[in-house]
Amino acid sequence: MESLIEFISQPWPWYVAGPLIALVMFGLIYFGNSFGLSANFRNLCSVMGAGKSCEFFDFDWRKQTWNLVFVTGTILGGVIASQFLSGNDTVAISQTTLEELQTYGMADAGVGMMPESIFNFQSLLSLKGIIMIIIGGFLVGFGTRYAGGCTSGHAISGLSDLQPASLLAVVGFFAGGLIMTWLILPSILTL
């Protein structure tokens, strides 16, 4: 039993995780479903009755129950993994990156999983926090709706369905991530 817990608590190698993802995708394609986490927001709104006032949410959400079960399992799996299966390991960050992050005011970068200097309730009420959480959240929500799905939906499900729109969306996600990381984020962190 102890060796099973030790195996589960370690990152799975690509030759195990990759085929498992492929099997799930083949199953979804076979049964005519598509995968994506952002679709669950629409499902939840429909469950709560938003379809009465907005046509976008007026659909039979019961056909997407499997997706709601999947996202619930994802959340529960994350809680179980963080509470019971993970050690006190920190993120392995190169010394050069640590030094650069310290120039942006993150003295605790590399100490834990997330720098407390950014991810705390005090910084949420600062200009930096408002830009990163409120404006960033709006842009992610807008971009997800505009692109017709999220990164997991396009990169995993859309690319395995050979959808050209998903390829374009994934290229856009990566380009946006690079622009954010190298051009915009350093300006926000120095506020």
N, C-alpha and C positions, 0 to 999 in steps of 0.2 A: 504494500500500500504506500509505503514511504517513497519508494522509487517512482511510483506513478505520480505522486504529488510533485516530486522533483522534476520529472519529465514535463508535466503540464506547466510548471512555473517557469520553465525556460522558454525563450523564443524558439518557435518551431523552425526547422531548416526549410529552405525554399522547396526542396523536393518532397516535403510533406504538405506544407501549406498551399503551394501552387496547385498541385493536383486536386486538393480538396475544394479550392475555389473553383477550379474548372468543372468538377463534378456538380457543384451547386449551380453553376451557370448553365450547364447542359440540361439539368433538371428544370430550371426556370424556363429555358427556351422551349424545351419539349412540352411543358404544360402551358405555354403561351403567356408567361408572366415576365415582367421586367423588374430588375432590382434597383432600388434607390432609396436612400433614407429621407430625402426631402419630400417625397410623396406622402410620407406619414403625417406631415403637418396638414396637408389637405384632407387626409383621412380623418385625423382627429377633429378638425373643424367641422367636417361633415357629420361625424358621430355626435358632436355637441349641438347640432342643429343649425349650422351656418347656412345650409342649403335653402332654408326658408327665406332668407333675405338676399342671397347671392347665388346666381346661376352656376358659377364656377364650382361651388361646393355641393351642388345638387346632383348627386350620383349615388349609386348603390355601393356604399363603403364596405358592405359585408363581403364583397368579392375580394377585398384587399385585407381581410382579417389576417392572413398569413404574414403580410408585411408588418402589421401591428405587433404580432407575436414575435417576429424577428427583431424589431427594434426594442421590444421589452426584454428579450433575451440578451441583446447587445448591452443594454443598460445594466441588467443584473449580472452579466458576465464581467463587465467592467468593475462593478462593485466587489464581486467575489475575488477577482484577480488583484485588485488594489488592496483589499483588506486581508486576504488569506494566502495568496500565492506569490506575492512580490516581496523581495527583500528590501533592504534599505539602500539599494544601489542608486547612485546618482547618474545623471546623464554624462556620458563621456564626451567632453568638449575639448578641442585642442587648446593649447596654451595661447596661441595667437588669437583665437576667437574669444577666449576669456579676457585677454587684455583689451581687445577692441570693445567688448561689451562693458567693461569697467569704465572705459572712456565715455560711455553713454549713461553712466550713473548706476549701473547694475553691479554693485559690489558683491552681491550674493549669487551671481551667475555661476552655475555648475555645482552649487552646494546641494540643491534638491532637484526635484523633477521640474519645478517651475520657480523662477525668481520671485521671491516674496516682495521685492521692491516694486514689481509691476502688478502682480496678482494678489491684491489685498483690497479691503473695502475703502481705505483712505485714498488710494490712487484712483479708485472708481469715480470719486467725486472731484477729481482734478481735471484740468483741461486735457491732459494726456489720456486719462481714463475715459473721458467722454468721447474723445476722438476714436480711441481704440475699441471701446465697447459699443457705444451707441451708434456712431457713424459707421464703424466697421461692421456691426451687426446688420444695419440697414443695407449696406452695400452687398454683404453676403446674401441676404434675403432677396434683394432686388436681382442680383446676378444669377442666383439659382432659378428664380422664376423666369427671367429673361432668356437664360440658356436652356430652359426646359428640363432642368434637372440639376443634381448636385454632382460633385466630383466622383463619388462612389457610383452613382447611377450611370454617368457617362463613361468613366474610365473602366469600370468593370463590366457592366451590363451592355452599354451601348457599343463599346469596342468589340465585345464578343459577338454582338449581333451584326458587326460590320457596318454600322451606321455612320455615314460620312459626317453628319451633324455632330455626332459624339466625338469624332476625331478632331474636328474644328474646335469644339468646346474644350477638350482636354489640352490642346495646344494653347488656347486662350487662358485656361487655368494656370498652366505652367508659366506662361509669359507674364501674367498678372502677378504670380507669386514672386518671380524674379524681380520685377519692377518694384514691388512692395518691399522686398528684402533689401535690395541694394540702393534704392532711391528714396522711397517714402518713409520707411520705418526709422532710419537713422535721424531724419528730421523730427519725427514725432518723439523719439526717445530723448532728444536734447531739449525738449520744451521745459 
